[in-house]
Amino acid sequence: MLSDPVILAVCAGLLGLCVGSFLNVAVHRLPKMMEQQWGNECAELAGQAVPPAERYDLILPRSACPACGHRITALENIPVLSYIMLRGKCAGCGAHISARYPAIETLTAALSAYVAWHFGFGIAAAGALLFTWSMIALTFIDLDTFYLPDSITLPLLWLGLLLNLGGTYTSLPSAVIGAAAGYLSLWSVYWIFKWATGKEGMGYGDFKLLAAIGAWLGWQALPLTILLSSLVGAAIGIGMIVFAGRGRSAPIPFGPYLAIAGMIALLHGPALTRAYLGPL
């Protein structure tokens, strides 16, 4: 049944709904977990005792309404459907629930279905789904906090290299060069910009994300990824200045644009590269 691209896409879309629900948790909790870890490490370095804290990770405690503490039941946690049934309000206190939750679930489902349809049943589709889910999580975490967690970018980099041992997306030499070139290219831009202006233009998480994209897609995809991310970032940045009144000096996370460009390169990179560079 899964050899039928339509059935495969539907199954992947349903799986994407469930994963999207989990990604909502990850987007909210991972930055808090990072900040808690940093606080504990700072306290230890200062010789201070770290008081025991309740477990807080991606599993516990159970999701609850931030306004009233109402525990989210299983029926209230069905992706998209529960939001519609609850009319976007908490069942306990009626507080508004952000529409971003069902939006992330819907986006994850749609991209998962398309990725499965594009690659067909096999290891390439399974890896591409993991890549897609990681890009979604990184995008929204970076938008909220300007963080790109190592707990996502570094495993993603190593997984890309492992998958390309068998040439799933590119050859292993291309993947290794892509990982190194992806990191060093933005690292170089960072230091040149800092030397010229005395300011930091981007974070180290951006280097690691581009390295991960290079590890998955090879060095050939890097020019396209950098070009697309720059174009998307410039378009959105100009739009925010013109239509939202955002100041030119306001910081803009670069991770989401790298993630969008990485997704485009994953799905259509070879065709786009051939269109502007010719065969490599």
Disulfide bonds with the S-S distance in Angstrom:
none
